[in-house]
Amino acid sequence: MGNVADDLNLALEAALAGSAVALRHFAALAELPRELKKDGSVVTAADRAVEDRIREVLTEARPGDAILGEEHGETLGTEGRRWIIDPIDGTHLFVEGDDRWLVLIALEDHGEITVGVAAVPAQGRIWWAVRGGGAFEAVVRGTEIVDEQRIHVADGPTPALADTRLGVVPHWGREPFTALFEAADEREWPLQPALLVARGDLDLSLQTGGQIWDFAATSLIVTEAGGYYRGLDGRTVPGPGAALSGRDADVVAAAFGALA
């Protein structure tokens, strides 16, 4: 196992480097070609360029570590450690000029997520967590991270499901979860809903589908902020499929009850 502080610093460095590349493309969207993957999702040269830059930073510092990225697949390592990258989470938002897209980086060390970073470059914000060390949010000014503050999920008694502030992402794949939308208080979200749960602005978030790179960083940030993460298949570690992040286990259990 590596030094978690060094790993966090490296993840933050890689996230800032990737964010800088992404922002250059975001400023020139009219010139950005777009393609459709086999699953129908959008991919651009920006996604690949951001992942390339993040991989460059990580490989230079940790040549023995594996890297799994959404766009370029997996590069095997020799140390039992794997970096997990979603270079632009929310490409559909990115290409529409919406500022809610993210750069996500996590470190899996011998099967356990130990570091997670979620940057929202177009809003100049960044979140991170280390296992056992809490969750944090800060402002990004150029290449500097400033105004760091520890974050925590909402306090107080678990709300009734009708009063549970719910954020849902993305806007498709919603049909199987209609019962939850009807039972809870669904809200619009200015940031990825799991991050809003982590800082206490929502009680529950649902992501209707995804892969491990969609959840690896945010699941750690939520749990280190005092919250609870669970896949719809019952898993408590990030993986493919739909997943819930909540302020506590009870609010997640209530959501499961609504969907039963």
Secondary structure by P-SEA (a helix, b strand, c coil): cccaaaaaaaaaaaaaaaaaaaaaaaaccccbbbbbccccccccaaaaaaaaaaaaaaaaacccbbbbbcccccccccccbbbbbccccaaaaaaacccccbbbbbbbccccccbbbbbccccccccccccccccbbbbbccccccbbbbbbccccccccccccbbbbcccccccccaaaaaacbbbbbcccaaaaaaaccccccccccccccccaaaaaaaaaacccccccccccccccccccccccaaaaaaaaaaac
